[in-house]
Structure formats: C-alpha cells, structure tokens
C-alpha cells in the first residue's frame, strides 16, 4: 500500500515497520469532515482509496482549493507544522480508506529524514512538488481563461473530471456550474478535446 512512499524514501525495513505501525486505518463515508477551517491540525492522512477536497469559506460560500487522490499524503501544512488554525477544511468526496498518523510520529519520521542528506533532498523535492501545484493553480487564475483552466485540468488530472461532482470542479475553477456547462458544450462543439 505504501510502496510509492517506500520507493521515494529508502529506509531500512525496521524503520519502515515502526513508521507504518504508527498509522491508524480509517474507513469513512463521503462528506466526512476531517478537519474544519479554523481548527489546529494534529494529524496527517494517507489516501488508500477515495478523493478528498480542500476548501475554505468565502462569505458563506465554500470554495474548493485542491483535490487529493489515492496514494497521496495530505494535511493542513501550516497548521500541522506551526500550530496555526487551518486556513482550509478537508472533506471526503467519496467513501474513503485513509490512514491517519499523529504529529509526534510524523516529527520522529522527519528527524530520521533530516539526519540523512539524501532522504532530506527527496523529502524537500516531494514538498516542493506540492507547492508547485499550488503555484500553477494560482497563476492559472491570473493568466488563463476558465475554459483553458478546465482544459488544463482535463489533461493533467482526468480522474478528477471522471469522479468529482461538477459543482466542486466549478468551484475549483472559480466559475459557476452554469458557466462550466457552457464551457463543456463549447468544447464538444469545437471538438477541442
């Protein structure tokens, strides 16, 4: 289950066993709130099955900020690391199988990572990959039209288009569901995909 993480971080087997024993398996239904905006995050999660969305409240309207798919770890990084109230909520979109790990166990793992220059580099690369995703999404709102944002999403993450309800995708793109329907119709008419 954690093979892709093991491949990224080549620890000795005994250290992996210790880390893996720290995870608690959870099966949760769709629409389960894992962390509420404003709460402090004391856990990180690994997704075995399902999709999670990160969202925030903007004047009573929830705005989807990011999606997390299988084989991904997530948490509210600023809250988890610094103890700040989370700027986002995390909610399951589908029934999920998750593995939860507590902050002290993650900190012990990170100490092991930081003591090894090769592992530290691999960890920082993985962290910057997530930050780069945030930056691409942010810059897309500045330079791309909603149609281009949708086309980029279709090409980069087709699983989201197949599995996520349209109102969450519209929110993620910064448009209404009506506008999303118009974009999809135009794309079909012009055969852009």
Secondary structure as UniProt FT lines:
FT   HELIX           3..8
FT   HELIX           13..20
FT   TURN            21..22
FT   STRAND          24..28
FT   TURN            30..31
FT   STRAND          33..35
FT   TURN            37..38
FT   STRAND          43..49
FT   STRAND          52..58
FT   TURN            59..60
FT   STRAND          61..68
FT   STRAND          73..74
FT   HELIX           77..82
FT   STRAND          89..92
FT   STRAND          96..102
FT   HELIX           103..114
FT   HELIX           117..143
FT   HELIX           146..156
FT   HELIX           158..163
FT   HELIX           166..173
FT   HELIX           177..190
//
